[in-house]
Amino acid sequence: MGRDEAFRDIYREHYNAVFRYAWRRVGPDAAHDVAAEVFLIAWRRWETVPRTEPLPWLYGVGRGVVRNHQRAEHRGLMLEARLAVERDQPGRDLADRAAERNSVVNAWQSLGETDREVLALVGWEGLDIPSAAKVMSCSVAAFTARLYRAKRRLRTALDRQDRAAEEAPERRGVPARMGLEEPCV
């Protein structure tokens, strides 16, 4: 089988998985671009693409492409915010957007990039630990430890979100003094 045909087979077999991987990380607008870039890199680096299990390798490439995309998006958001301030129109702060999200999203976002990626590879992408370890370029033992720590940090972050919601009713749209005063009889 020639290079063109072998590449087409890998593309047909794994494009949807790579697209979903990208969609979960950058959203639907940029997912096609990220997936296309992953396969462009695969074409250019064809000699390094594993023929038996290419998906973890493709996810590893996708991880780098997603990070590049997120850095570029962050720079764009920062520029928009700076322009809004310069026009004397307060931009929508990232903290305002984060405050509107639910506790699971806040907890997820409080995790480091590596923790999110470890959890996503197993939870969203459905990879087994050896395949996910390949994506992260680490040993199975190291990945297992990372997964354990990431789950623990997510649990801690969720508990923290729950405690904060219980202690600060005004965050749920109820003024702080309501419910704490003696009822009028």
Backbone as CSV, one residue per row, in Angstrom:
resi,resn,N_x,N_y,N_z,CA_x,CA_y,CA_z,C_x,C_y,C_z
1,MET,0.853,-1.171,0.000,0.000,0.000,0.000,0.900,1.236,0.000
2,GLY,0.595,2.198,-0.866,1.383,3.411,-0.981,1.063,4.421,0.111
3,ARG,1.889,5.454,0.189,1.728,6.494,1.209,0.367,7.165,1.103
4,ASP,-0.045,7.541,-0.110,-1.328,8.225,-0.287,-2.492,7.388,0.228
5,GLU,-2.496,6.132,-0.139,-3.592,5.252,0.266,-3.570,4.997,1.775
6,ALA,-2.382,4.794,2.328,-2.266,4.565,3.777,-2.719,5.803,4.551
7,PHE,-2.333,6.984,4.068,-2.757,8.220,4.732,-4.274,8.365,4.652
8,ARG,-4.841,8.101,3.479,-6.299,8.185,3.329,-7.013,7.254,4.299
9,ASP,-6.476,6.055,4.481,-7.085,5.106,5.414,-7.064,5.642,6.842
10,ILE,-5.932,6.164,7.254,-5.832,6.726,8.611,-6.754,7.929,8.752
11,TYR,-6.794,8.760,7.740,-7.663,9.940,7.765,-9.132,9.523,7.903
12,ARG,-9.563,8.589,7.060,-10.963,8.128,7.105,-11.305,7.502,8.450
13,GLU,-10.380,6.716,8.971,-10.643,5.987,10.205,-10.636,6.891,11.445
14,HIS,-9.806,7.938,11.440,-9.593,8.689,12.678,-9.998,10.166,12.626
15,TYR,-10.450,10.661,11.478,-10.795,12.079,11.409,-11.862,12.457,12.436
16,ASN,-12.923,11.684,12.528,-14.008,12.031,13.453,-13.530,12.072,14.904
17,ALA,-12.676,11.146,15.288,-12.155,11.150,16.661,-11.292,12.386,16.907
18,VAL,-10.454,12.738,15.950,-9.609,13.931,16.091,-10.481,15.188,16.101
19,PHE,-11.495,15.219,15.259,-12.410,16.368,15.241,-13.101,16.517,16.597
20,ARG,-13.609,15.419,17.164,-14.272,15.483,18.481,-13.297,15.940,19.555
21,TYR,-12.078,15.442,19.493,-11.027,15.857,20.431,-10.862,17.379,20.365
22,ALA,-10.757,17.899,19.162,-10.584,19.345,18.986,-11.835,20.102,19.402
23,TRP,-13.000,19.597,19.050,-14.263,20.282,19.353,-14.440,20.470,20.852
24,ARG,-14.061,19.457,21.620,-14.202,19.547,23.077,-13.259,20.565,23.682
25,ARG,-12.202,20.904,22.982,-11.205,21.806,23.537,-11.273,23.219,22.967
26,VAL,-11.673,23.363,21.722,-11.690,24.697,21.108,-13.064,25.100,20.605
27,GLY,-14.039,24.208,20.672,-15.382,24.533,20.225,-15.598,24.219,18.764
28,PRO,-16.849,24.308,18.335,-17.195,23.885,16.973,-16.630,24.785,15.881
29,ASP,-16.428,26.063,16.182,-15.956,26.981,15.138,-14.536,26.672,14.673
30,ALA,-13.693,26.250,15.577,-12.287,26.031,15.226,-11.920,24.554,15.106
31,ALA,-12.823,23.659,15.439,-12.487,22.231,15.475,-12.043,21.697,14.114
32,HIS,-12.705,22.109,13.046,-12.310,21.629,11.714,-10.898,22.096,11.366
33,ASP,-10.583,23.343,11.701,-9.240,23.862,11.418,-8.182,23.099,12.197
34,VAL,-8.454,22.829,13.461,-7.499,22.084,14.290,-7.320,20.681,13.735
35,ALA,-8.417,19.999,13.419,-8.320,18.642,12.880,-7.550,18.637,11.558
36,ALA,-7.820,19.609,10.705,-7.107,19.690,9.426,-5.609,19.889,9.653
37,GLU,-5.256,20.723,10.630,-3.842,20.944,10.909,-3.177,19.685,11.450
38,VAL,-3.891,18.939,12.270,-3.345,17.679,12.796,-3.009,16.746,11.633
39,PHE,-3.901,16.629,10.670,-3.646,15.718,9.556,-2.608,16.282,8.585
40,LEU,-2.498,17.582,8.500,-1.427,18.177,7.699,-0.072,17.832,8.310
41,ILE,0.016,17.937,9.625,1.259,17.568,10.310,1.529,16.077,10.130
42,ALA,0.483,15.257,10.205,0.656,13.813,9.990,1.197,13.546,8.585
43,TRP,0.700,14.262,7.607,1.176,14.083,6.231,2.645,14.486,6.124
44,ARG,2.985,15.611,6.730,4.363,16.107,6.656,5.338,15.226,7.433
45,ARG,4.875,14.628,8.505,5.745,13.816,9.362,5.361,12.335,9.243
46,TRP,4.983,11.918,8.053,4.451,10.595,7.807,5.343,9.484,8.353
47,GLU,6.649,9.675,8.302,7.575,8.636,8.744,7.431,8.353,10.236
48,THR,6.949,9.331,11.011,6.846,9.151,12.462,5.461,8.683,12.914
49,VAL,4.497,8.639,12.007,3.137,8.215,12.367,3.116,6.702,12.560
50,PRO,2.728,6.232,13.756,2.639,4.775,13.961,1.538,4.185,13.084
51,ARG,1.825,3.095,12.429,0.847,2.503,11.514,-0.182,1.638,12.250
52,THR,0.212,1.038,13.378,-0.710,0.127,14.044,-1.708,0.869,14.927
53,GLU,-1.271,1.857,15.697,-2.162,2.635,16.558,-1.870,4.120,16.381
54,PRO,-2.357,4.743,15.327,-2.025,6.142,15.093,-2.821,7.136,15.950
55,LEU,-3.958,6.728,16.522,-4.814,7.680,17.223,-4.127,8.363,18.405
56,PRO,-3.440,7.636,19.291,-2.746,8.361,20.365,-1.716,9.363,19.832
57,TRP,-1.027,9.007,18.772,-0.069,9.930,18.166,-0.797,11.163,17.625
58,LEU,-1.923,10.943,16.954,-2.707,12.064,16.425,-3.213,12.958,17.561
59,TYR,-3.663,12.365,18.664,-4.087,13.159,19.823,-2.917,13.959,20.377
60,GLY,-1.734,13.358,20.410,-0.551,14.092,20.887,-0.260,15.303,20.030
61,VAL,-0.351,15.143,18.720,-0.174,16.273,17.806,-1.302,17.283,18.029
62,GLY,-2.523,16.760,18.173,-3.675,17.634,18.406,-3.512,18.461,19.663
63,ARG,-2.910,17.884,20.666,-2.679,18.603,21.918,-1.845,19.857,21.670
64,GLY,-0.782,19.723,20.893,0.053,20.882,20.570,-0.684,21.898,19.717
65,VAL,-1.446,21.426,18.742,-2.203,22.330,17.871,-3.251,23.094,18.685
66,VAL,-3.921,22.398,19.594,-4.924,23.049,20.451,-4.270,24.119,21.305
67,ARG,-3.115,23.804,21.896,-2.426,24.803,22.721,-2.063,26.035,21.905
68,ASN,-1.572,25.835,20.696,-1.251,26.979,19.831,-2.499,27.797,19.541
69,HIS,-3.588,27.109,19.253,-4.851,27.800,18.972,-5.312,28.593,20.198
70,GLN,-5.239,27.985,21.378,-5.687,28.660,22.590,-4.828,29.872,22.908
71,ARG,-3.523,29.767,22.678,-2.658,30.939,22.893,-3.046,32.065,21.952
72,ALA,-3.293,31.740,20.697,-3.688,32.764,19.732,-5.034,33.372,20.109
73,GLU,-5.974,32.531,20.547,-7.285,33.027,20.959,-7.157,33.938,22.181
74,HIS,-6.304,33.564,23.118,-6.088,34.380,24.313,-5.524,35.746,23.929
75,ARG,-4.563,35.755,23.011,-4.006,37.037,22.558,-5.096,37.888,21.920
76,GLY,-5.984,37.259,21.152,-7.088,38.001,20.533,-8.039,38.578,21.564
77,LEU,-8.357,37.790,22.604,-9.238,38.279,23.671,-8.597,39.445,24.417
78,MET,-7.307,39.341,24.665,-6.615,40.420,25.364,-6.612,41.695,24.519
79,LEU,-6.441,41.541,23.225,-6.478,42.701,22.334,-7.866,43.322,22.325
80,GLU,-8.900,42.495,22.251,-10.275,43.006,22.289,-10.544,43.762,23.579
81,ALA,-10.094,43.213,24.700,-10.302,43.877,25.992,-9.569,45.217,26.028
82,ARG,-8.343,45.236,25.526,-7.583,46.488,25.512,-8.271,47.522,24.623
83,LEU,-8.762,47.091,23.468,-9.463,48.025,22.581,-10.746,48.543,23.216
84,ALA,-11.457,47.678,23.915,-12.691,48.105,24.581,-12.392,49.155,25.637
85,VAL,-11.328,48.964,26.387,-10.959,49.946,27.411,-10.558,51.252,26.739
86,GLU,-9.798,51.157,25.663,-9.372,52.366,24.954,-10.561,53.130,24.384
87,ARG,-11.618,52.429,24.017,-12.817,53.098,23.499,-13.717,53.569,24.628
88,ASP,-13.249,53.370,25.859,-14.007,53.751,27.044,-15.310,52.967,27.158
89,GLN,-15.273,51.744,26.649,-16.416,50.850,26.792,-15.903,49.619,27.526
90,PRO,-16.305,49.484,28.756,-15.760,48.345,29.503,-16.103,47.021,28.817
91,GLY,-15.079,46.231,28.558,-15.285,44.921,27.951,-15.817,43.939,28.975
92,ARG,-16.310,42.874,28.481,-16.820,41.841,29.379,-15.627,41.092,29.944
93,ASP,-15.420,41.186,31.218,-14.279,40.592,31.890,-14.383,39.068,31.893
94,LEU,-13.239,38.406,31.784,-13.239,36.943,31.840,-13.783,36.451,33.176
95,ALA,-13.514,37.202,34.230,-14.026,36.803,35.547,-15.545,36.857,35.574
96,ASP,-16.145,37.844,34.885,-17.609,37.925,34.818,-18.188,36.691,34.133
97,ARG,-17.545,36.281,33.046,-18.030,35.098,32.330,-17.872,33.847,33.187
98,ALA,-16.746,33.744,33.883,-16.524,32.568,34.727,-17.519,32.514,35.876
99,ALA,-17.903,33.693,36.418,-18.849,33.730,37.537,-20.224,33.223,37.129
100,GLU,-20.558,33.309,35.847,-21.868,32.867,35.365,-21.926,31.347,35.170
101,ARG,-20.789,30.730,35.162,-20.765,29.281,34.903,-21.107,28.493,36.158
102,ASN,-21.486,27.265,35.971,-21.836,26.428,37.125,-20.586,25.889,37.812
103,SER,-20.778,25.247,38.942,-19.644,24.825,39.765,-18.764,23.792,39.072
104,VAL,-19.329,22.953,38.241,-18.509,21.948,37.561,-17.555,22.612,36.577
105,VAL,-18.067,23.568,35.827,-17.215,24.265,34.869,-16.140,25.048,35.615
106,ASN,-16.513,25.717,36.709,-15.525,26.469,37.491,-14.459,25.543,38.052
107,ALA,-14.879,24.402,38.563,-13.915,23.451,39.104,-12.989,22.946,38.000
108,TRP,-13.556,22.638,36.852,-12.763,22.176,35.707,-11.732,23.218,35.323
109,GLN,-12.162,24.450,35.261,-11.260,25.520,34.854,-10.194,25.816,35.900
110,SER,-10.459,25.468,37.152,-9.460,25.719,38.186,-8.306,24.723,38.110
111,LEU,-8.509,23.645,37.383,-7.453,22.646,37.228,-6.385,23.160,36.276
112,GLY,-5.198,22.646,36.434,-4.122,22.972,35.503,-4.363,22.309,34.155
113,GLU,-3.658,22.778,33.160,-3.825,22.256,31.797,-3.560,20.755,31.732
114,THR,-2.533,20.306,32.426,-2.196,18.882,32.398,-3.301,18.053,33.039
115,ASP,-3.835,18.514,34.180,-4.924,17.786,34.830,-6.133,17.680,33.904
116,ARG,-6.503,18.780,33.259,-7.652,18.754,32.351,-7.411,17.784,31.197
117,GLU,-6.203,17.811,30.650,-5.899,16.937,29.518,-5.939,15.475,29.926
118,VAL,-5.375,15.150,31.079,-5.373,13.764,31.569,-6.807,13.268,31.734
119,LEU,-7.652,14.073,32.400,-9.046,13.672,32.607,-9.808,13.581,31.289
120,ALA,-9.543,14.507,30.372,-10.242,14.510,29.090,-9.867,13.303,28.227
121,LEU,-8.613,12.929,28.233,-8.196,11.785,27.420,-8.909,10.513,27.843
122,VAL,-9.084,10.340,29.145,-9.746,9.134,29.644,-11.263,9.282,29.594
123,GLY,-11.774,10.440,30.041,-13.221,10.630,30.144,-13.888,10.961,28.827
124,TRP,-13.356,11.910,28.074,-13.990,12.341,26.836,-13.575,11.497,25.648
125,GLU,-12.272,11.250,25.545,-11.786,10.521,24.369,-11.925,9.021,24.539
126,GLY,-12.116,8.556,25.768,-12.315,7.138,26.022,-11.074,6.289,25.836
127,LEU,-9.902,6.903,25.966,-8.668,6.135,25.804,-8.397,5.303,27.049
128,ASP,-7.779,4.154,26.833,-7.316,3.396,27.986,-6.016,4.044,28.475
129,ILE,-5.567,3.633,29.628,-4.407,4.283,30.249,-3.140,4.149,29.399
130,PRO,-2.826,2.982,28.827,-1.617,2.916,27.997,-1.668,3.860,26.782
131,SER,-2.817,3.965,26.136,-2.933,4.869,24.978,-2.838,6.320,25.418
132,ALA,-3.492,6.663,26.515,-3.427,8.036,27.019,-2.001,8.385,27.438
133,ALA,-1.285,7.428,27.987,0.113,7.665,28.366,0.952,7.988,27.134
134,LYS,0.662,7.321,26.020,1.377,7.625,24.770,1.101,9.064,24.339
135,VAL,-0.154,9.499,24.436,-0.506,10.868,24.050,0.281,11.866,24.888
136,MET,0.391,11.587,26.178,1.070,12.498,27.097,2.583,12.287,27.121
137,SER,3.073,11.336,26.330,4.510,11.025,26.259,5.093,10.693,27.626
138,CYS,4.414,9.802,28.336,4.919,9.379,29.640,4.652,7.888,29.816
139,SER,5.176,7.340,30.877,4.973,5.916,31.149,3.552,5.676,31.660
140,VAL,3.129,4.432,31.620,1.811,4.069,32.130,1.727,4.388,33.621
141,ALA,2.794,4.092,34.367,2.801,4.376,35.807,2.681,5.882,36.063
142,ALA,3.410,6.679,35.301,3.348,8.136,35.480,1.958,8.661,35.126
143,PHE,1.376,8.129,34.052,0.031,8.583,33.674,-0.992,8.193,34.731
144,THR,-0.871,6.976,35.254,-1.801,6.523,36.295,-1.730,7.453,37.505
145,ALA,-0.522,7.836,37.896,-0.355,8.762,39.023,-0.958,10.130,38.685
146,ARG,-0.729,10.611,37.457,-1.305,11.896,37.043,-2.826,11.846,37.070
147,LEU,-3.395,10.738,36.609,-4.839,10.585,36.592,-5.388,10.595,38.017
148,TYR,-4.752,9.880,38.916,-5.188,9.849,40.313,-5.157,11.262,40.906
149,ARG,-4.046,11.975,40.698,-3.923,13.336,41.255,-4.929,14.285,40.619
150,ALA,-5.161,14.149,39.318,-6.117,15.028,38.643,-7.528,14.797,39.166
151,LYS,-7.901,13.534,39.366,-9.226,13.238,39.926,-9.354,13.807,41.328
152,ARG,-8.319,13.676,42.135,-8.343,14.204,43.501,-8.480,15.732,43.485
153,ARG,-7.728,16.404,42.598,-7.811,17.867,42.525,-9.184,18.316,42.025
154,LEU,-9.780,17.562,41.097,-11.117,17.911,40.627,-12.127,17.757,41.759
155,ARG,-12.035,16.668,42.516,-12.928,16.479,43.664,-12.786,17.625,44.663
156,THR,-11.555,18.016,44.948,-11.296,19.120,45.880,-11.877,20.422,45.341
157,ALA,-11.694,20.678,44.060,-12.224,21.911,43.458,-13.752,21.920,43.489
158,LEU,-14.366,20.777,43.234,-15.833,20.698,43.299,-16.325,20.934,44.729
159,ASP,-15.635,20.343,45.695,-16.007,20.568,47.097,-15.871,22.046,47.459
160,ARG,-14.809,22.677,46.991,-14.593,24.102,47.253,-15.717,24.942,46.638
161,GLN,-16.133,24.594,45.415,-17.232,25.319,44.761,-18.520,25.160,45.557
162,ASP,-18.779,23.945,46.029,-19.991,23.696,46.820,-19.978,24.500,48.108
163,ARG,-18.830,24.502,48.811,-18.741,25.271,50.062,-18.926,26.760,49.804
164,ALA,-18.324,27.264,48.733,-18.451,28.687,48.411,-19.903,29.045,48.106
165,ALA,-20.606,28.165,47.413,-22.013,28.432,47.085,-22.867,28.423,48.349
166,GLU,-22.556,27.530,49.282,-23.323,27.476,50.529,-23.051,28.677,51.417
167,GLU,-21.808,29.148,51.425,-21.416,30.245,52.302,-21.772,31.608,51.741
168,ALA,-21.979,31.721,50.447,-22.232,33.021,49.826,-23.508,32.966,49.003
169,PRO,-24.678,33.078,49.637,-25.925,32.998,48.875,-26.068,34.105,47.837
170,GLU,-25.383,35.239,48.010,-25.507,36.313,47.023,-24.950,35.903,45.671
171,ARG,-24.111,34.915,45.638,-23.593,34.427,44.360,-24.665,33.719,43.557
172,ARG,-25.709,33.293,44.199,-26.793,32.613,43.494,-27.918,33.595,43.201
173,GLY,-27.651,34.883,43.399,-28.655,35.883,43.084,-29.524,36.250,44.272
174,VAL,-29.198,35.774,45.471,-29.966,36.099,46.669,-29.108,37.034,47.503
175,PRO,-29.607,38.194,47.898,-28.810,39.077,48.741,-28.351,38.346,50.002
176,ALA,-27.171,38.668,50.481,-26.555,37.949,51.589,-27.409,37.956,52.841
177,ARG,-28.129,39.043,53.127,-28.867,39.113,54.380,-30.169,38.329,54.343
178,MET,-30.659,37.988,53.149,-31.922,37.250,53.060,-31.726,35.848,53.591
179,GLY,-32.648,35.425,54.392,-32.599,34.084,54.931,-31.778,34.009,56.203
180,LEU,-31.051,35.077,56.535,-30.225,35.061,57.725,-30.872,35.870,58.861
181,GLU,-31.870,36.664,58.541,-32.533,37.493,59.538,-33.683,36.727,60.180
182,GLU,-34.096,37.222,61.297,-35.271,36.652,61.963,-36.496,36.918,61.104
183,PRO,-37.373,35.984,60.940,-38.584,36.228,60.148,-39.513,37.181,60.906
184,CYS,-40.228,37.990,60.156,-41.213,38.888,60.747,-42.432,38.070,61.103
185,VAL,-42.915,38.263,62.327,-44.080,37.501,62.756,-45.222,38.449,63.012
